[in-house]
């Protein structure tokens, strides 16, 4: 690197200057306080972990997003976390004994490639996970908490997409597709490449009923009427497909009861996290953005490798994205108090009292020539009649 380029950051790696950092920290505190009010306890996983722990149950997508290195102490493979969910699952499985665990987290993760809004490789991941309950109510709770997180950030007109990976998984099994063919068709489904899917189905010489169901699956998206349509279109599918459709319907009913008015859409070919999730999946979108702003779903049995397999559901989002797209409360600025460079004990006591009360007090250093406005202060401490007191800055 040339000397005059030393200030440059790697592509996709950002730093936060004071104004943005204040916004990020303010929103972080608000979100964590809200999670605590719901009973979600904060955990802080390590930035670097054993590679096996980071990638358990996550599939190829997270593997290629993870920076890898060798531990110089043990020679073992380590990784810089690209997603905190596996680590939180380990904490639940190995360290906690509660029947139901509600855990939350927030911290920077690192991606090898840009992923998500604005192409960041260092998002600040925010998320919540609920362990120990397999059912509609826990999924609905997590979805509601996700929507409230977006609302707290000032995101309006949020659209929620619901899907269920069990539908495609069951149809692929019914079609007797090999793992490689299932993955090939999965990619087409993700892109909703109807012409490619049609060609694929024709080449495989599938039974007519299963062929028609696979062809129709990418088209099954829309409002609640899609579920009834899917029951008809997928009537020849295995029972677990109909159970998945009923599950989506019931989650929708509970969400409407808990939240009221909600922009809800169903996409039965929605397969984000297919290799990771085991049931319902959900994503949140806002107008004008092609990529989701939050995502989640059910991922039962993720803790099995850590010695405690049990139901799990959760979501995550990126704090930077929430700041960029939302309109969070503006952090107070220009509300500081400027104090003179004086070591008078009464002045020092007043400064300490003001700071303890939550005020921002900036004391000038000897020889520093700055007025109140330049120091982002709207008040000053001045001495009148041998007594220090706070007055408005002129």
C-alpha positions in Angstrom: 0.0 0.0 0.0 1.3 3.4 -0.9 1.9 5.8 2.0 -0.8 8.2 0.9 -3.3 5.4 0.8 -2.8 4.3 4.3 -6.1 5.9 5.4 -8.2 3.7 3.0 -10.4 0.9 4.3 -10.9 -2.5 2.6 -13.8 -2.6 0.3 -17.1 -3.2 2.2 -15.5 -2.4 5.6 -16.9 0.8 7.2 -16.1 3.0 10.2 -18.6 5.2 12.0 -17.8 8.8 12.6 -19.2 10.6 15.7 -22.6 11.5 14.5 -23.4 8.0 13.0 -21.8 6.3 15.9 -24.0 8.2 18.3 -27.1 7.1 16.2 -25.9 3.5 16.2 -25.3 3.4 19.9 -28.6 5.1 20.7 -30.6 2.6 18.6 -28.6 -0.3 20.0 -29.5 0.7 23.5 -33.2 1.1 22.7 -33.4 -2.2 20.9 -31.6 -4.1 23.8 -33.9 -2.4 26.3 -36.9 -3.6 24.3 -35.6 -7.1 24.1 -35.0 -7.1 27.9 -38.6 -6.0 28.4 -39.7 -9.2 26.5 -37.5 -11.4 28.6 -34.6 -11.8 26.1 -31.2 -12.0 27.8 -28.1 -10.6 26.2 -25.2 -12.9 25.3 -21.9 -11.9 23.8 -20.3 -14.6 21.7 -16.6 -14.4 20.8 -15.5 -12.8 17.5 -13.2 -15.7 16.6 -14.3 -19.3 17.2 -13.5 -22.9 16.0 -14.6 -23.3 12.5 -16.7 -26.4 13.2 -18.7 -24.5 15.8 -19.3 -21.5 13.4 -20.5 -23.7 10.5 -22.5 -26.4 12.2 -25.8 -27.0 10.4 -25.4 -23.9 8.3 -24.5 -25.3 4.9 -22.3 -24.0 2.0 -23.6 -20.4 2.0 -22.1 -19.5 5.4 -18.9 -21.5 4.7 -17.9 -19.3 1.8 -18.8 -16.1 3.8 -16.4 -17.0 6.6 -12.9 -15.8 6.9 -10.7 -18.7 8.0 -7.3 -18.8 9.8 -5.1 -21.2 11.7 -4.7 -21.0 15.5 -0.9 -20.5 16.1 -1.3 -22.1 19.5 -3.1 -25.4 18.5 -2.9 -25.6 14.7 -6.7 -25.9 14.6 -8.9 -24.1 12.0 -10.6 -21.0 13.3 -13.0 -18.6 11.7 -14.2 -15.0 12.2 -17.9 -15.2 12.8 -20.1 -14.4 9.8 -23.3 -15.2 11.7 -23.8 -15.4 15.5 -26.7 -17.8 15.4 -24.6 -21.0 15.7 -22.7 -19.5 18.6 -25.9 -18.6 20.4 -27.2 -22.1 19.8 -24.0 -23.5 21.5 -24.5 -21.2 24.5 -28.1 -22.4 24.9 -27.1 -26.1 24.5 -24.0 -26.2 26.5 -24.3 -23.5 29.2 -28.0 -22.9 29.9 -30.5 -25.3 31.5 -33.7 -23.3 31.2 -36.8 -25.1 29.7 -37.3 -22.0 27.5 -34.4 -19.8 26.6 -34.9 -16.3 25.2 -31.5 -14.9 24.1 -30.5 -11.8 22.1 -27.2 -10.5 20.7 -25.6 -7.6 18.9 -22.2 -7.3 17.4 -20.1 -6.9 14.3 -19.8 -10.0 12.0 -17.4 -10.3 9.0 -18.2 -11.5 5.5 -15.8 -12.5 2.8 -18.1 -11.0 0.2 -20.7 -8.2 0.3 -24.1 -9.4 1.4 -27.2 -7.4 1.9 -28.0 -3.7 1.7 -25.2 -1.3 0.7 -22.7 -4.1 0.1 -21.3 -4.1 3.6 -18.9 -6.9 4.6 -19.0 -5.8 8.3 -22.6 -5.6 9.3 -23.6 -5.1 13.0 -25.8 -8.1 13.5 -28.8 -7.8 15.8 -30.9 -10.8 16.6 -33.1 -12.7 19.0 -33.5 -16.5 19.4 -36.1 -18.6 21.3 -35.1 -22.1 22.3 -37.2 -24.9 23.7 -40.6 -24.4 22.1 -41.9 -26.0 18.9 -45.0 -24.3 17.8 -46.9 -21.4 16.3 -46.8 -19.2 19.3 -43.0 -19.0 19.5 -42.7 -18.3 15.8 -45.3 -15.6 16.1 -43.5 -14.0 19.1 -40.2 -13.9 17.2 -41.8 -12.4 14.1 -43.6 -9.8 16.2 -40.3 -8.9 17.9 -38.6 -8.6 14.5 -41.4 -6.2 13.3 -41.1 -4.1 16.4 -37.4 -3.8 15.9 -37.9 -2.4 12.5 -40.6 -0.1 13.8 -38.3 1.2 16.5 -35.8 2.1 13.8 -38.4 4.2 12.1 -39.0 1.8 9.1 -42.5 2.3 7.8 -44.5 0.2 5.3 -42.8 -3.1 6.2 -43.9 -6.1 4.2 -43.6 -9.5 5.7 -43.1 -12.6 3.6 -43.8 -16.1 5.0 -42.7 -19.4 3.5 -41.9 -22.9 4.6 -38.9 -24.9 3.5 -40.7 -28.1 4.3 -42.9 -27.7 1.2 -40.1 -27.8 -1.4 -38.1 -30.4 0.7 -41.1 -32.7 0.6 -41.8 -32.3 -3.1 -38.1 -32.9 -3.9 -38.2 -36.1 -1.9 -41.5 -37.2 -3.6 -39.8 -36.6 -6.9 -36.9 -38.9 -5.8 -34.4 -36.2 -6.8 -30.7 -36.8 -5.9 -29.0 -34.3 -3.7 -27.3 -32.7 -6.7 -30.5 -32.5 -8.7 -32.3 -31.1 -5.7 -29.7 -28.4 -5.3 -29.9 -27.6 -9.0 -33.7 -27.2 -8.9 -33.4 -25.2 -5.7 -31.2 -22.7 -7.4 -33.9 -22.3 -10.2 -36.6 -21.9 -7.6 -34.7 -19.2 -5.8 -34.4 -17.3 -9.1 -38.0 -18.2 -10.1 -36.6 -19.2 -13.5 -39.8 -20.7 -14.8 -38.4 -21.6 -18.2 -35.5 -23.5 -16.7 -37.7 -25.3 -14.2 -40.0 -26.4 -17.0 -37.0 -27.7 -19.0 -35.6 -29.4 -15.9 -38.9 -31.2 -15.1 -39.2 -32.4 -18.7 -35.7 -33.8 -18.7 -36.2 -35.7 -15.5 -39.2 -37.5 -16.8 -41.1 -37.1 -13.6 -44.6 -38.4 -12.7 -47.1 -35.9 -14.2 -48.6 -35.0 -10.8 -45.3 -34.2 -9.1 -44.1 -32.4 -12.3 -47.1 -30.1 -12.2 -46.7 -29.3 -8.5 -43.0 -28.4 -9.0 -43.9 -26.2 -12.0 -46.6 -24.4 -10.0 -44.7 -23.9 -6.8 -42.8 -20.6 -7.9 -46.2 -19.1 -8.9 -47.7 -19.6 -5.4 -47.1 -16.2 -3.9 -49.5 -13.5 -2.8 -52.0 -12.9 0.0 -53.8 -15.4 2.1 -55.8 -16.7 -0.9 -52.5 -18.3 -2.0 -52.8 -20.9 0.8 -56.2 -22.0 -0.3 -54.9 -22.1 -3.9 -51.9 -24.2 -2.8 -54.1 -26.7 -1.0 -55.7 -27.4 -4.4 -52.6 -27.2 -6.5 -50.6 -29.4 -4.1 -53.3 -31.9 -3.2 -51.3 -34.8 -4.5 -48.3 -33.9 -2.2 -47.4 -35.8 1.0 -49.3 -35.0 4.2 -46.4 -32.9 5.6 -47.0 -30.4 2.7 -50.6 -29.8 3.8 -49.5 -29.6 7.4 -46.9 -26.9 6.4 -49.6 -25.0 4.6 -51.9 -25.2 7.6 -49.0 -24.1 9.9 -48.5 -20.9 7.8 -52.2 -20.2 7.9 -52.2 -20.5 11.7 -49.2 -18.3 12.1 -50.9 -15.7 10.0 -54.0 -15.9 12.3 -51.9 -15.5 15.5 -49.9 -12.6 14.0 -53.1 -10.7 13.1 -54.5 -11.3 16.6 -51.3 -10.0 18.2 -50.4 -7.1 15.8 -53.6 -6.2 14.0 -53.0 -4.6 10.6 -50.0 -6.2 8.8 -48.7 -6.3 5.3 -48.5 -10.0 4.9 -47.5 -12.0 1.8 -46.9 -15.7 1.3 -44.2 -17.1 -1.0 -44.1 -20.9 -1.1 -40.9 -21.0 -3.1 -39.1 -18.8 -0.6 -36.1 -20.8 0.3 -33.6 -18.5 2.0 -31.6 -20.5 4.5 -32.9 -23.7 3.0 -29.9 -25.8 4.2 -30.2 -24.2 7.7 -33.9 -23.9 8.4 -36.3 -26.7 9.1 -39.7 -25.1 8.9 -41.2 -21.7 8.6 -39.1 -18.9 7.1 -39.8 -15.2 7.1 -38.3 -12.1 5.6 -39.1 -8.4 5.9 -38.9 -5.9 3.0 -39.4 -2.2 2.7 -40.5 -0.3 -0.5 -37.7 0.6 -2.9 -35.3 -2.1 -1.6 -34.8 -5.4 -3.5 -33.2 -7.2 -0.6 -34.7 -8.0 2.7 -33.9 -5.9 5.8 -34.5 -8.7 8.3 -34.8 -12.5 8.0 -35.4 -15.5 10.2 -37.1 -18.8 10.6 -37.2 -22.1 12.5 -34.1 -24.2 12.8 -34.9 -27.0 15.1 -32.2 -29.4 16.3 -29.3 -27.0 15.6 -28.0 -27.6 19.1 -27.6 -31.4 18.6 -23.9 -31.2 17.7 -23.4 -29.3 21.0 -25.2 -32.0 23.0 -28.7 -30.6 23.3 -31.0 -30.9 20.3 -34.2 -28.9 20.8 -36.6 -26.6 19.0 -35.4 -23.1 18.0 -36.6 -20.1 16.1 -35.1 -16.6 15.6 -34.3 -13.7 13.4 -31.5 -11.2 12.6 -31.1 -7.8 11.0 -28.3 -5.3 10.5 -28.1 -2.2 12.7 -26.4 -0.2 10.0 -29.2 -1.0 7.6 -31.8 0.1 10.1 -30.0 3.5 10.5 -29.6 3.9 6.7 -33.1 3.1 5.8 -35.0 4.2 8.9 -35.5 7.4 10.8 -34.5 6.7 14.3 -34.8 9.3 17.0 -32.2 12.0 16.4 -29.5 11.9 19.1 -29.3 15.2 21.0 -26.5 17.4 19.7 -25.4 20.9 20.6 -26.7 20.3 24.2 -23.4 20.2 26.0 -22.0 22.5 28.7 -18.6 24.2 28.3 -16.4 24.7 31.3 -13.3 26.8 31.6 -9.8 25.4 32.1 -9.8 26.1 35.8 -8.8 23.7 38.6 -11.0 25.5 41.2 -12.4 22.8 43.5 -15.9 24.2 43.5 -15.9 24.2 39.7 -14.7 20.6 39.6 -17.4 19.6 42.1 -20.1 21.2 39.9 -18.7 19.5 36.8 -18.8 16.1 38.6 -22.4 16.8 39.8 -23.6 17.7 36.3 -22.0 14.6 34.7 -23.5 12.4 37.3 -26.9 13.9 36.3 -26.4 12.8 32.7 -25.2 16.2 31.3 -22.3 16.4 28.8 -19.7 18.7 30.2 -16.6 19.5 28.2 -13.8 21.2 30.1 -11.3 23.3 28.1 -7.6 22.4 28.3 -5.1 25.1 29.1 -4.4 27.2 26.1 -7.4 25.9 24.1 -9.2 28.6 22.3 -12.7 27.4 21.4 -16.1 28.9 21.9 -19.2 27.0 23.0 -20.7 26.5 19.5 -17.5 25.1 18.1 -17.5 22.6 21.0 -21.2 21.6 20.3 -22.3 23.3 23.5 -25.3 25.5 24.1 -24.5 26.4 27.7 -21.4 27.5 29.6 -20.3 27.5 33.3 -19.3 30.9 34.4 -18.4 32.5 37.8 -20.6 35.3 39.2 -20.3 36.6 42.7 -17.7 33.9 43.5 -20.1 31.2 42.6 -20.0 28.8 39.6 -23.3 28.3 37.7 -24.6 27.2 34.3 -25.9 29.9 31.9 -27.0 29.9 28.2 -24.2 30.4 25.8 -24.4 33.7 23.8 
